[in-house]
């Protein structure tokens, strides 16, 4: 049984790869068998990406769309303003870090009125 997310995943990949030709249908089936879920794409190695690029030019479009999605998830609105509470700040930071692949240490600087004046990424674990 397909979940709404898995159905949407199949539809999105299909919209990029399938053009009505049998070759495209085969390409779609091969891709989905190798990468059946979004998390399997997230774990794709650079060598696997290179292999896909050699397979068919449609893969370049698919991989570009994936990279765009990653960029959108990782994009961050400036978190400036007043730090009313550590709980509100932690919620904002969780949203901000949701696309990260590894743990990181951030320093949030405030002035004496708890206005956020800067945020710096200090260290990446790994």
MOPAC internal coordinates of N, CA, C and O (Angstrom, degrees):
PM7 1SCF
backbone

  N    0.0000 0     0.00 0     0.00 0    0    0    0
  C    1.4562 1     0.00 0     0.00 0    1    0    0
  C    1.5292 1   109.40 1     0.00 0    2    1    0
  O    1.2310 1   120.72 1   -44.38 1    3    2    1
  N    1.3111 1   116.22 1   135.62 1    3    2    1
  C    1.4511 1   121.08 1  -178.48 1    5    3    2
  C    1.5224 1   110.91 1   -90.52 1    6    5    3
  O    1.2310 1   121.18 1   -40.49 1    7    6    5
  N    1.3196 1   115.34 1   139.51 1    7    6    5
  C    1.4572 1   120.79 1   173.78 1    9    7    6
  C    1.5310 1   107.51 1   -85.44 1   10    9    7
  O    1.2310 1   119.90 1   -15.80 1   11   10    9
  N    1.3270 1   117.80 1   164.20 1   11   10    9
  C    1.4695 1   118.86 1   176.16 1   13   11   10
  C    1.5323 1   112.18 1   -57.43 1   14   13   11
  O    1.2310 1   120.44 1   142.91 1   15   14   13
  N    1.3308 1   116.77 1   -37.09 1   15   14   13
  C    1.4672 1   119.65 1   179.63 1   17   15   14
  C    1.5266 1   111.05 1   -67.15 1   18   17   15
  O    1.2310 1   120.04 1   136.70 1   19   18   17
  N    1.3388 1   117.53 1   -43.30 1   19   18   17
  C    1.4642 1   119.13 1  -178.77 1   21   19   18
  C    1.5274 1   111.03 1   -67.93 1   22   21   19
  O    1.2310 1   120.48 1   144.08 1   23   22   21
  N    1.3154 1   116.69 1   -35.92 1   23   22   21
  C    1.4596 1   120.21 1   176.74 1   25   23   22
  C    1.5252 1   110.34 1   -64.50 1   26   25   23
  O    1.2310 1   120.47 1   135.62 1   27   26   25
  N    1.3211 1   116.70 1   -44.38 1   27   26   25
  C    1.4593 1   120.77 1   179.11 1   29   27   26
  C    1.5320 1   110.47 1   -64.17 1   30   29   27
  O    1.2310 1   120.33 1   139.70 1   31   30   29
  N    1.3230 1   116.98 1   -40.30 1   31   30   29
  C    1.4657 1   121.46 1   177.64 1   33   31   30
  C    1.5292 1   110.62 1   -58.57 1   34   33   31
  O    1.2310 1   120.38 1   130.90 1   35   34   33
  N    1.3270 1   116.87 1   -49.10 1   35   34   33
  C    1.4666 1   120.99 1   179.57 1   37   35   34
  C    1.5262 1   111.14 1   -61.44 1   38   37   35
  O    1.2310 1   120.48 1   138.76 1   39   38   37
  N    1.3206 1   116.69 1   -41.24 1   39   38   37
  C    1.4627 1   120.48 1  -179.99 1   41   39   38
  C    1.5299 1   111.45 1   -64.56 1   42   41   39
  O    1.2310 1   120.29 1   137.13 1   43   42   41
  N    1.3261 1   117.06 1   -42.87 1   43   42   41
  C    1.4647 1   120.13 1  -178.34 1   45   43   42
  C    1.5252 1   111.53 1   -67.24 1   46   45   43
  O    1.2310 1   120.55 1   135.70 1   47   46   45
  N    1.3205 1   116.56 1   -44.30 1   47   46   45
  C    1.4644 1   119.16 1   178.05 1   49   47   46
  C    1.5270 1   109.51 1   -63.65 1   50   49   47
  O    1.2310 1   120.48 1   138.49 1   51   50   49
  N    1.3235 1   116.69 1   -41.51 1   51   50   49
  C    1.4580 1   121.17 1   178.60 1   53   51   50
  C    1.5166 1   112.61 1   -61.76 1   54   53   51
  O    1.2310 1   120.21 1   140.29 1   55   54   53
  N    1.3256 1   117.19 1   -39.71 1   55   54   53
  C    1.4751 1   120.50 1   179.79 1   57   55   54
  C    1.5160 1   111.43 1   -63.05 1   58   57   55
  O    1.2310 1   120.59 1   149.72 1   59   58   57
  N    1.3151 1   116.48 1   -30.28 1   59   58   57
  C    1.4611 1   119.59 1  -179.50 1   61   59   58
  C    1.5285 1   111.07 1   -84.23 1   62   61   59
  O    1.2310 1   120.08 1   138.73 1   63   62   61
  N    1.3226 1   117.44 1   -41.27 1   63   62   61
  C    1.4646 1   120.12 1  -171.98 1   65   63   62
  C    1.5197 1   114.84 1   -91.56 1   66   65   63
  O    1.2310 1   119.63 1   143.42 1   67   66   65
  N    1.3159 1   118.30 1   -36.58 1   67   66   65
  C    1.4616 1   120.62 1  -171.37 1   69   67   66
  C    1.5264 1   110.36 1   -84.88 1   70   69   67
  O    1.2310 1   121.30 1   -53.31 1   71   70   69
  N    1.3218 1   115.12 1   126.69 1   71   70   69
  C    1.4636 1   120.57 1   178.52 1   73   71   70
  C    1.5284 1   112.05 1  -124.78 1   74   73   71
  O    1.2310 1   120.36 1  -167.77 1   75   74   73
  N    1.3222 1   116.91 1    12.23 1   75   74   73
  C    1.4552 1   120.35 1   179.07 1   77   75   74
  C    1.5117 1   114.04 1    99.50 1   78   77   75
  O    1.2310 1   120.27 1   166.06 1   79   78   77
  N    1.3270 1   117.09 1   -13.94 1   79   78   77
  C    1.4634 1   119.65 1   179.79 1   81   79   78
  C    1.5227 1   110.22 1   -86.82 1   82   81   79
  O    1.2310 1   120.91 1   -25.25 1   83   82   81
  N    1.2991 1   115.87 1   154.75 1   83   82   81
  C    1.4664 1   120.72 1   177.96 1   85   83   82
  C    1.5259 1   109.92 1   -65.63 1   86   85   83
  O    1.2310 1   120.79 1   143.69 1   87   86   85
  N    1.3201 1   116.10 1   -36.31 1   87   86   85
  C    1.4666 1   120.70 1   177.84 1   89   87   86
  C    1.5337 1   110.89 1   -58.40 1   90   89   87
  O    1.2310 1   120.53 1   137.26 1   91   90   89
  N    1.3271 1   116.59 1   -42.74 1   91   90   89
  C    1.4606 1   120.78 1   179.23 1   93   91   90
  C    1.5252 1   110.95 1   -67.24 1   94   93   91
  O    1.2310 1   120.08 1   142.10 1   95   94   93
  N    1.3251 1   117.45 1   -37.90 1   95   94   93
  C    1.4645 1   120.65 1   177.43 1   97   95   94
  C    1.5248 1   110.93 1   -62.38 1   98   97   95
  O    1.2310 1   120.65 1   138.27 1   99   98   97
  N    1.3303 1   116.37 1   -41.73 1   99   98   97
  C    1.4695 1   121.03 1   178.01 1  101   99   98
  C    1.5258 1   109.56 1   -64.45 1  102  101   99
  O    1.2310 1   120.39 1   136.20 1  103  102  101
  N    1.3276 1   116.86 1   -43.80 1  103  102  101
  C    1.4607 1   121.82 1   178.37 1  105  103  102
  C    1.5280 1   110.81 1   -58.87 1  106  105  103
  O    1.2310 1   120.71 1   134.99 1  107  106  105
  N    1.3296 1   116.25 1   -45.01 1  107  106  105
  C    1.4668 1   121.50 1   178.53 1  109  107  106
  C    1.5286 1   110.29 1   -59.77 1  110  109  107
  O    1.2310 1   120.19 1   131.04 1  111  110  109
  N    1.3302 1   117.24 1   -48.96 1  111  110  109
  C    1.4647 1   120.45 1  -178.46 1  113  111  110
  C    1.5299 1   111.49 1   -62.68 1  114  113  111
  O    1.2310 1   120.46 1   139.95 1  115  114  113
  N    1.3304 1   116.73 1   -40.05 1  115  114  113
  C    1.4620 1   120.05 1   178.28 1  117  115  114
  C    1.5310 1   110.86 1   -63.84 1  118  117  115
  O    1.2310 1   121.14 1   135.65 1  119  118  117
  N    1.3273 1   115.42 1   -44.35 1  119  118  117
  C    1.4666 1   119.31 1  -179.57 1  121  119  118
  C    1.5214 1   110.96 1   -62.29 1  122  121  119
  O    1.2310 1   120.42 1   133.24 1  123  122  121
  N    1.3251 1   116.80 1   -46.76 1  123  122  121
  C    1.4609 1   120.96 1  -177.80 1  125  123  122
  C    1.5335 1   110.96 1   -66.84 1  126  125  123
  O    1.2310 1   119.81 1   146.45 1  127  126  125
  N    1.3156 1   117.96 1   -33.55 1  127  126  125
  C    1.4639 1   118.82 1   177.91 1  129  127  126
  C    1.5306 1   110.78 1   -68.86 1  130  129  127
  O    1.2310 1   120.32 1   146.50 1  131  130  129
  N    1.3310 1   116.98 1   -33.50 1  131  130  129
  C    1.4593 1   120.58 1   178.92 1  133  131  130
  C    1.5345 1   111.99 1   -82.72 1  134  133  131
  O    1.2310 1   120.42 1   146.51 1  135  134  133
  N    1.3262 1   116.79 1   -33.49 1  135  134  133
  C    1.4717 1   122.12 1  -177.74 1  137  135  134
  C    1.5310 1   108.75 1  -129.81 1  138  137  135
  O    1.2310 1   120.24 1  -103.74 1  139  138  137
  N    1.3367 1   117.15 1    76.26 1  139  138  137
  C    1.4704 1   120.30 1  -172.63 1  141  139  138
  C    1.5248 1   115.26 1   -75.10 1  142  141  139
  O    1.2310 1   119.95 1   166.71 1  143  142  141
  N    1.3289 1   117.70 1   -13.29 1  143  142  141
  C    1.4606 1   121.12 1  -177.25 1  145  143  142
  C    1.5290 1   110.01 1  -138.69 1  146  145  143
  O    1.2310 1   120.15 1   -19.47 1  147  146  145
  N    1.3179 1   117.32 1   160.53 1  147  146  145
  C    1.4727 1   119.00 1   175.95 1  149  147  146
  C    1.5322 1   112.64 1   -58.97 1  150  149  147
  O    1.2310 1   120.17 1   144.63 1  151  150  149
  N    1.3358 1   117.28 1   -35.37 1  151  150  149
  C    1.4695 1   118.99 1  -179.69 1  153  151  150
  C    1.5205 1   111.10 1   -65.60 1  154  153  151
  O    1.2310 1   120.08 1   148.96 1  155  154  153
  N    1.3300 1   117.45 1   -31.04 1  155  154  153
  C    1.4681 1   119.28 1   177.96 1  157  155  154
  C    1.5289 1   110.28 1   -67.72 1  158  157  155
  O    1.2310 1   120.01 1   148.91 1  159  158  157
  N    1.3117 1   117.59 1   -31.09 1  159  158  157
  C    1.4737 1   120.52 1   175.06 1  161  159  158
  C    1.5230 1   109.70 1   -71.11 1  162  161  159
  O    1.2310 1   120.60 1   140.57 1  163  162  161
  N    1.3178 1   116.46 1   -39.43 1  163  162  161
  C    1.4566 1   120.44 1   179.66 1  165  163  162
  C    1.5279 1   111.04 1   -60.49 1  166  165  163
  O    1.2310 1   120.57 1   148.50 1  167  166  165
  N    1.3332 1   116.52 1   -31.50 1  167  166  165
  C    1.4598 1   121.51 1  -179.20 1  169  167  166
  C    1.5244 1   113.39 1   -91.09 1  170  169  167
  O    1.2310 1   120.07 1  -173.36 1  171  170  169
  N    1.3301 1   117.48 1     6.64 1  171  170  169
  C    1.4624 1   122.21 1  -179.47 1  173  171  170
  C    1.5340 1   110.04 1   -64.14 1  174  173  171
  O    1.2310 1   121.00 1   -45.48 1  175  174  173
  N    1.3206 1   115.70 1   134.52 1  175  174  173
  C    1.4630 1   120.53 1   178.61 1  177  175  174
  C    1.5267 1   110.51 1   -84.89 1  178  177  175
  O    1.2310 1   120.77 1   -15.41 1  179  178  177
  N    1.3063 1   116.13 1   164.59 1  179  178  177
  C    1.4692 1   120.41 1   176.62 1  181  179  178
  C    1.5233 1   110.97 1   -63.10 1  182  181  179
  O    1.2310 1   120.45 1   144.16 1  183  182  181
  N    1.3311 1   116.74 1   -35.84 1  183  182  181
  C    1.4699 1   120.15 1   178.22 1  185  183  182
  C    1.5306 1   110.20 1   -64.17 1  186  185  183
  O    1.2310 1   120.40 1   140.12 1  187  186  185
  N    1.3236 1   116.84 1   -39.88 1  187  186  185
  C    1.4604 1   120.44 1   177.67 1  189  187  186
  C    1.5288 1   110.70 1   -65.47 1  190  189  187
  O    1.2310 1   120.39 1   141.00 1  191  190  189
  N    1.3236 1   116.86 1   -39.00 1  191  190  189
  C    1.4654 1   120.40 1   177.19 1  193  191  190
  C    1.5226 1   110.27 1   -62.12 1  194  193  191
  O    1.2310 1   120.80 1   136.65 1  195  194  193
  N    1.3309 1   116.07 1   -43.35 1  195  194  193
  C    1.4665 1   120.05 1   179.29 1  197  195  194
  C    1.5286 1   110.75 1   -61.79 1  198  197  195
  O    1.2310 1   120.28 1   139.37 1  199  198  197
  N    1.3315 1   117.06 1   -40.63 1  199  198  197
  C    1.4662 1   121.00 1   177.91 1  201  199  198
  C    1.5234 1   110.85 1   -61.50 1  202  201  199
  O    1.2310 1   120.70 1   137.02 1  203  202  201
  N    1.3285 1   116.27 1   -42.98 1  203  202  201
  C    1.4665 1   119.91 1   179.75 1  205  203  202
  C    1.5255 1   111.00 1   -63.22 1  206  205  203
  O    1.2310 1   120.75 1   139.60 1  207  206  205
  N    1.3184 1   116.17 1   -40.40 1  207  206  205
  C    1.4656 1   120.10 1  -179.41 1  209  207  206
  C    1.5260 1   111.34 1   -63.64 1  210  209  207
  O    1.2310 1   120.36 1   149.68 1  211  210  209
  N    1.3164 1   116.91 1   -30.32 1  211  210  209
  C    1.4631 1   120.80 1   178.53 1  213  211  210
  C    1.5211 1   112.05 1   -76.31 1  214  213  211
  O    1.2310 1   120.34 1   156.17 1  215  214  213
  N    1.3433 1   116.95 1   -23.83 1  215  214  213
  C    1.4618 1   121.34 1  -175.71 1  217  215  214
  C    1.5213 1   113.53 1   -69.06 1  218  217  215
  O    1.2310 1   120.81 1   129.70 1  219  218  217
  N    1.3307 1   116.06 1   -50.30 1  219  218  217
  C    1.4639 1   119.72 1  -172.71 1  221  219  218
  C    1.5221 1   108.80 1  -162.03 1  222  221  219
  O    1.2310 1   120.41 1   -33.15 1  223  222  221
  N    1.3210 1   116.83 1   146.85 1  223  222  221
  C    1.4664 1   120.51 1  -178.78 1  225  223  222
  C    1.5256 1   112.65 1   -65.98 1  226  225  223
  O    1.2310 1   119.98 1   157.08 1  227  226  225
  N    1.3290 1   117.64 1   -22.92 1  227  226  225
  C    1.4675 1   120.05 1   177.37 1  229  227  226
  C    1.5189 1   111.66 1   -65.46 1  230  229  227
  O    1.2310 1   120.80 1   154.99 1  231  230  229
  N    1.3302 1   116.08 1   -25.01 1  231  230  229
  C    1.4685 1   120.04 1   178.40 1  233  231  230
  C    1.5179 1   111.03 1   -66.54 1  234  233  231
  O    1.2310 1   120.50 1   147.71 1  235  234  233
  N    1.3275 1   116.65 1   -32.29 1  235  234  233
  C    1.4584 1   119.79 1   177.65 1  237  235  234
  C    1.5260 1   110.21 1   -62.66 1  238  237  235
  O    1.2310 1   120.47 1   139.61 1  239  238  237
  N    1.3178 1   116.71 1   -40.39 1  239  238  237
  C    1.4697 1   121.00 1   178.23 1  241  239  238
  C    1.5198 1   110.12 1   -66.58 1  242  241  239
  O    1.2310 1   120.45 1   136.41 1  243  242  241
  N    1.3366 1   116.74 1   -43.59 1  243  242  241
  C    1.4637 1   120.65 1   179.20 1  245  243  242
  C    1.5229 1   110.74 1   -62.11 1  246  245  243
  O    1.2310 1   120.19 1   133.11 1  247  246  245
  N    1.3263 1   117.24 1   -46.89 1  247  246  245
  C    1.4588 1   119.75 1  -179.83 1  249  247  246
  C    1.5216 1   111.98 1   -65.74 1  250  249  247
  O    1.2310 1   120.04 1   145.84 1  251  250  249
  N    1.3232 1   117.52 1   -34.16 1  251  250  249
  C    1.4716 1   120.59 1   175.71 1  253  251  250
  C    1.5228 1   110.28 1   -64.94 1  254  253  251
  O    1.2310 1   120.29 1   139.45 1  255  254  253
  N    1.3296 1   117.05 1   -40.55 1  255  254  253
  C    1.4705 1   120.72 1   178.15 1  257  255  254
  C    1.5205 1   110.50 1   -64.49 1  258  257  255
  O    1.2310 1   120.57 1   141.02 1  259  258  257
  N    1.3255 1   116.51 1   -38.98 1  259  258  257
  C    1.4700 1   120.31 1   177.98 1  261  259  258
  C    1.5247 1   110.13 1   -64.27 1  262  261  259
  O    1.2310 1   120.20 1   134.62 1  263  262  261
  N    1.3317 1   117.21 1   -45.38 1  263  262  261
  C    1.4620 1   121.04 1   178.80 1  265  263  262
  C    1.5311 1   111.27 1   -61.70 1  266  265  263
  O    1.2310 1   120.73 1   140.77 1  267  266  265
  N    1.3254 1   116.20 1   -39.23 1  267  266  265
  C    1.4653 1   119.95 1   176.62 1  269  267  266
  C    1.5271 1   110.45 1   -61.54 1  270  269  267
  O    1.2310 1   120.44 1   136.10 1  271  270  269
  N    1.3193 1   116.77 1   -43.90 1  271  270  269
  C    1.4696 1   120.68 1   177.46 1  273  271  270
  C    1.5180 1   112.04 1   -60.17 1  274  273  271
  O    1.2310 1   120.69 1   138.06 1  275  274  273
  N    1.3249 1   116.28 1   -41.94 1  275  274  273
  C    1.4622 1   120.42 1   177.92 1  277  275  274
  C    1.5244 1   110.31 1   -62.86 1  278  277  275
  O    1.2310 1   120.91 1   138.15 1  279  278  277
  N    1.3255 1   115.86 1   -41.85 1  279  278  277
  C    1.4618 1   120.21 1   179.62 1  281  279  278
  C    1.5326 1   110.85 1   -62.92 1  282  281  279
  O    1.2310 1   120.61 1   139.20 1  283  282  281
  N    1.3220 1   116.43 1   -40.80 1  283  282  281
  C    1.4650 1   120.59 1   179.49 1  285  283  282
  C    1.5265 1   110.03 1   -63.29 1  286  285  283
  O    1.2310 1   120.43 1   135.58 1  287  286  285
  N    1.3274 1   116.78 1   -44.42 1  287  286  285
  C    1.4678 1   120.51 1  -179.50 1  289  287  286
  C    1.5181 1   111.04 1   -63.75 1  290  289  287
  O    1.2310 1   120.86 1   141.33 1  291  290  289
  N    1.3116 1   115.97 1   -38.67 1  291  290  289
  C    1.4670 1   119.83 1  -176.94 1  293  291  290
  C    1.5184 1   113.69 1   -82.65 1  294  293  291
  O    1.2310 1   119.82 1   165.90 1  295  294  293
  N    1.3270 1   117.95 1   -14.10 1  295  294  293
  C    1.4614 1   119.17 1  -178.61 1  297  295  294
  C    1.5190 1   109.40 1   -65.84 1  298  297  295
  O    1.2310 1   121.57 1   -36.36 1  299  298  297
  N    1.2900 1   114.61 1   143.64 1  299  298  297
  C    1.4558 1   119.29 1  -173.14 1  301  299  298
  C    1.5152 1   110.87 1  -131.02 1  302  301  299
  O    1.2310 1   121.74 1   -50.01 1  303  302  301
  N    1.3086 1   114.27 1   129.99 1  303  302  301
  C    1.4576 1   118.97 1   172.04 1  305  303  302
  C    1.5227 1   107.15 1   -75.58 1  306  305  303
  O    1.2310 1   120.37 1   -32.59 1  307  306  305
  N    1.2962 1   116.89 1   147.41 1  307  306  305
  C    1.4628 1   117.88 1   178.98 1  309  307  306
  C    1.5283 1   110.16 1   -59.65 1  310  309  307
  O    1.2310 1   121.24 1   -47.18 1  311  310  309
  N    1.3083 1   115.24 1   132.82 1  311  310  309
  C    1.4578 1   120.72 1   179.36 1  313  311  310
  C    1.5222 1   107.11 1  -101.11 1  314  313  311
  O    1.2310 1   121.81 1  -102.81 1  315  314  313
  N    1.2858 1   114.14 1    77.19 1  315  314  313
  C    1.4583 1   120.01 1   177.90 1  317  315  314
  C    1.5110 1   107.66 1  -121.19 1  318  317  315
  O    1.2310 1   120.47 1   -22.77 1  319  318  317
  N    1.2688 1   116.71 1   157.23 1  319  318  317
  C    1.4500 1   121.15 1  -176.95 1  321  319  318
  C    1.5161 1   108.97 1   135.22 1  322  321  319
  O    1.2310 1   120.58 1    27.73 1  323  322  321
  N    1.2816 1   116.49 1  -152.27 1  323  322  321
  C    1.4564 1   121.32 1  -176.37 1  325  323  322
  C    1.5200 1   109.79 1   -99.99 1  326  325  323
  O    1.2310 1   120.46 1   -47.37 1  327  326  325
  N    1.3218 1   116.72 1   132.63 1  327  326  325
  C    1.4690 1   122.14 1   175.66 1  329  327  326
  C    1.5217 1   107.26 1   -89.27 1  330  329  327
  O    1.2310 1   121.12 1   -92.23 1  331  330  329
  N    1.3358 1   115.47 1    87.77 1  331  330  329
  C    1.4607 1   119.86 1  -175.90 1  333  331  330
  C    1.5221 1   112.56 1   -66.65 1  334  333  331
  O    1.2310 1   120.18 1   146.20 1  335  334  333
  N    1.3225 1   117.26 1   -33.80 1  335  334  333
  C    1.4583 1   120.34 1   177.75 1  337  335  334
  C    1.5178 1   108.68 1  -158.01 1  338  337  335
  O    1.2310 1   121.27 1   -21.19 1  339  338  337
  N    1.3231 1   115.18 1   158.81 1  339  338  337
  C    1.4676 1   119.13 1   178.02 1  341  339  338
  C    1.5242 1   110.29 1   -66.63 1  342  341  339
  O    1.2310 1   119.88 1   151.06 1  343  342  341
  N    1.3158 1   117.84 1   -28.94 1  343  342  341
  C    1.4666 1   120.37 1   178.76 1  345  343  342
  C    1.5313 1   111.06 1   -67.82 1  346  345  343
  O    1.2310 1   119.73 1   136.01 1  347  346  345
  N    1.3307 1   118.12 1   -43.99 1  347  346  345
  C    1.4598 1   120.79 1   177.08 1  349  347  346
  C    1.5273 1   111.33 1   -64.48 1  350  349  347
  O    1.2310 1   120.96 1   139.87 1  351  350  349
  N    1.3235 1   115.76 1   -40.13 1  351  350  349
  C    1.4609 1   119.92 1   178.78 1  353  351  350
  C    1.5280 1   110.03 1   -65.30 1  354  353  351
  O    1.2310 1   119.82 1   138.93 1  355  354  353
  N    1.3265 1   117.95 1   -41.07 1  355  354  353
  C    1.4694 1   119.90 1  -179.83 1  357  355  354
  C    1.5231 1   110.84 1   -65.45 1  358  357  355
  O    1.2310 1   119.66 1   143.44 1  359  358  357
  N    1.3308 1   118.25 1   -36.56 1  359  358  357
  C    1.4650 1   121.23 1   176.95 1  361  359  358
  C    1.5262 1   110.41 1   -63.42 1  362  361  359
  O    1.2310 1   120.48 1   135.74 1  363  362  361
  N    1.3281 1   116.69 1   -44.26 1  363  362  361
  C    1.4583 1   121.36 1   177.54 1  365  363  362
  C    1.5224 1   111.15 1   -61.87 1  366  365  363
  O    1.2310 1   120.50 1   138.12 1  367  366  365
  N    1.3213 1   116.66 1   -41.88 1  367  366  365
  C    1.4624 1   120.25 1  -179.01 1  369  367  366
  C    1.5247 1   111.29 1   -69.24 1  370  369  367
  O    1.2310 1   119.57 1   144.07 1  371  370  369
  N    1.3225 1   118.42 1   -35.93 1  371  370  369
  C    1.4642 1   120.73 1   177.29 1  373  371  370
  C    1.5255 1   110.04 1   -62.94 1  374  373  371
  O    1.2310 1   120.28 1   137.95 1  375  374  373
  N    1.3244 1   117.07 1   -42.05 1  375  374  373
  C    1.4606 1   120.41 1   176.26 1  377  375  374
  C    1.5307 1   110.36 1   -62.43 1  378  377  375
  O    1.2310 1   120.92 1   137.02 1  379  378  377
  N    1.2974 1   115.85 1   -42.98 1  379  378  377
  C    1.4581 1   122.10 1  -177.93 1  381  379  378
  C    1.5276 1   111.33 1   -63.64 1  382  381  379
  O    1.2310 1   120.09 1   143.29 1  383  382  381
  N    1.3299 1   117.44 1   -36.71 1  383  382  381
  C    1.4646 1   121.92 1  -173.43 1  385  383  382
  C    1.5223 1   113.38 1   -97.04 1  386  385  383
  O    1.2310 1   119.76 1  -174.68 1  387  386  385
  N    1.3126 1   118.07 1     5.32 1  387  386  385
  C    1.4651 1   120.56 1  -174.44 1  389  387  386
  C    1.5209 1   113.65 1   -61.16 1  390  389  387
  O    1.2310 1   119.15 1   155.01 1  391  390  389
  N    1.3171 1   119.23 1   -24.99 1  391  390  389
  C    1.4550 1   121.30 1  -178.76 1  393  391  390
  C    1.5214 1   114.06 1   -95.99 1  394  393  391
  O    1.2310 1   119.89 1  -176.74 1  395  394  393
  N    1.3235 1   117.81 1     3.26 1  395  394  393
  C    1.4612 1   121.01 1  -178.18 1  397  395  394
  C    1.5170 1   111.35 1   -72.45 1  398  397  395
  O    1.2310 1   120.76 1   -32.34 1  399  398  397
  N    1.3225 1   116.16 1   147.66 1  399  398  397
  C    1.4610 1   121.84 1   179.09 1  401  399  398
  C    1.5175 1   112.84 1   -94.31 1  402  401  399
  O    1.2310 1   120.00 1   165.21 1  403  402  401
  N    1.3141 1   117.60 1   -14.79 1  403  402  401
  C    1.4559 1   120.48 1  -178.34 1  405  403  402
  C    1.5228 1   109.70 1  -146.95 1  406  405  403
  O    1.2310 1   121.58 1   -15.92 1  407  406  405
  N    1.3270 1   114.58 1   164.08 1  407  406  405
  C    1.4607 1   119.42 1   179.88 1  409  407  406
  C    1.5191 1   109.66 1   -69.80 1  410  409  407
  O    1.2310 1   120.94 1   -33.72 1  411  410  409
  N    1.3156 1   115.80 1   146.28 1  411  410  409
  C    1.4574 1   121.72 1   179.37 1  413  411  410
  C    1.5192 1   108.91 1  -141.41 1  414  413  411
  O    1.2310 1   121.03 1   -21.39 1  415  414  413
  N    1.3050 1   115.64 1   158.61 1  415  414  413
  C    1.4467 1   122.05 1   177.03 1  417  415  414
  C    1.5248 1   108.25 1  -109.23 1  418  417  415
  O    1.2310 1   120.57 1   -52.28 1  419  418  417
  N    1.3194 1   116.51 1   127.72 1  419  418  417
  C    1.4593 1   121.72 1   178.93 1  421  419  418
  C    1.5184 1   109.28 1  -119.34 1  422  421  419
  O    1.2310 1   121.12 1   -35.55 1  423  422  421
  N    1.3074 1   115.47 1   144.45 1  423  422  421
  C    1.4499 1   122.48 1   175.59 1  425  423  422
  C    1.5230 1   107.46 1  -112.82 1  426  425  423
  O    1.2310 1   120.56 1   -55.40 1  427  426  425
  N    1.3329 1   116.53 1   124.60 1  427  426  425
  C    1.4584 1   121.80 1   178.74 1  429  427  426
  C    1.5250 1   107.14 1  -108.79 1  430  429  427
  O    1.2310 1   121.18 1   -63.42 1  431  430  429
  N    1.3238 1   115.35 1   116.58 1  431  430  429
  C    1.4607 1   120.44 1  -179.62 1  433  431  430
  C    1.5152 1   110.92 1   -96.39 1  434  433  431
  O    1.2310 1   121.03 1   -45.46 1  435  434  433
  N    1.3090 1   115.64 1   134.54 1  435  434  433
  C    1.4655 1   121.27 1   177.38 1  437  435  434
  C    1.5305 1   109.26 1  -126.76 1  438  437  435
  O    1.2310 1   121.36 1   -20.75 1  439  438  437
  N    1.3141 1   115.01 1   159.25 1  439  438  437
  C    1.4626 1   118.88 1   173.15 1  441  439  438
  C    1.5297 1   108.53 1   -90.01 1  442  441  439
  O    1.2310 1   119.85 1     7.91 1  443  442  441
  N    1.3088 1   117.89 1  -172.09 1  443  442  441
  C    1.4682 1   121.39 1  -175.84 1  445  443  442
  C    1.5328 1   112.85 1   -68.35 1  446  445  443
  O    1.2310 1   120.46 1   166.99 1  447  446  445
  N    1.3282 1   116.73 1   -13.01 1  447  446  445
  C    1.4681 1   120.85 1   178.75 1  449  447  446
  C    1.5318 1   111.86 1  -101.43 1  450  449  447
  O    1.2310 1   120.28 1  -168.00 1  451  450  449
  N    1.3288 1   117.06 1    12.00 1  451  450  449
  C    1.4681 1   124.09 1  -177.92 1  453  451  450
  C    1.5238 1   113.50 1    64.21 1  454  453  451
  O    1.2310 1   120.36 1  -154.91 1  455  454  453
  N    1.3230 1   116.91 1    25.09 1  455  454  453
  C    1.4578 1   120.23 1   171.24 1  457  455  454
  C    1.5212 1   107.69 1   -83.21 1  458  457  455
  O    1.2310 1   120.70 1   -50.65 1  459  458  457
  N    1.3251 1   116.27 1   129.35 1  459  458  457
  C    1.4650 1   120.93 1  -179.49 1  461  459  458
  C    1.5235 1   107.80 1   -71.59 1  462  461  459
  O    1.2310 1   121.07 1   -56.65 1  463  462  461
  N    1.3203 1   115.56 1   123.35 1  463  462  461
  C    1.4606 1   119.65 1  -178.84 1  465  463  462
  C    1.5254 1   112.10 1  -109.07 1  466  465  463
  O    1.2310 1   119.99 1   160.28 1  467  466  465
  N    1.3399 1   117.63 1   -19.72 1  467  466  465
  C    1.4563 1   119.32 1   178.53 1  469  467  466
  C    1.5254 1   109.88 1  -167.35 1  470  469  467
  O    1.2310 1   121.81 1   -26.26 1  471  470  469
  N    1.3256 1   114.15 1   153.74 1  471  470  469
  C    1.4727 1   121.74 1   174.06 1  473  471  470
  C    1.5216 1   106.50 1  -133.80 1  474  473  471
  O    1.2310 1   120.52 1   -52.20 1  475  474  473
  N    1.3068 1   116.61 1   127.80 1  475  474  473
  C    1.4662 1   121.60 1  -178.77 1  477  475  474
  C    1.5264 1   109.49 1  -126.13 1  478  477  475
  O    1.2310 1   121.48 1   -43.51 1  479  478  477
  N    1.3337 1   114.77 1   136.49 1  479  478  477
  C    1.4601 1   120.35 1   171.74 1  481  479  478
  C    1.5168 1   105.61 1   -84.70 1  482  481  479
  O    1.2310 1   120.54 1   -61.74 1  483  482  481
  N    1.3292 1   116.57 1   118.26 1  483  482  481
  C    1.4596 1   120.72 1  -172.71 1  485  483  482
  C    1.5165 1   113.27 1   -95.34 1  486  485  483
  O    1.2310 1   120.24 1   143.08 1  487  486  485
  N    1.3376 1   117.15 1   -36.92 1  487  486  485
  C    1.4515 1   119.27 1  -169.86 1  489  487  486
  C    1.5079 1   108.81 1  -157.01 1  490  489  487
  O    1.2310 1   120.57 1   -38.20 1  491  490  489
  N    1.3043 1   116.51 1   141.80 1  491  490  489
  C    1.4517 1   121.48 1   172.04 1  493  491  490
  C    1.5061 1   107.99 1  -111.82 1  494  493  491
  O    1.2310 1   120.84 1   -53.53 1  495  494  493
  N    1.3179 1   116.00 1   126.47 1  495  494  493
  C    1.4644 1   120.05 1   177.40 1  497  495  494
  C    1.5225 1   107.96 1   -75.03 1  498  497  495
  O    1.2310 1   120.35 1   -30.41 1  499  498  497
  N    1.2736 1   116.93 1   149.59 1  499  498  497
  C    1.4588 1   118.09 1   175.78 1  501  499  498
  C    1.4075 1   112.50 1   135.78 1  502  501  499
  O    1.2310 1   120.10 1   180.00 1  503  502  501

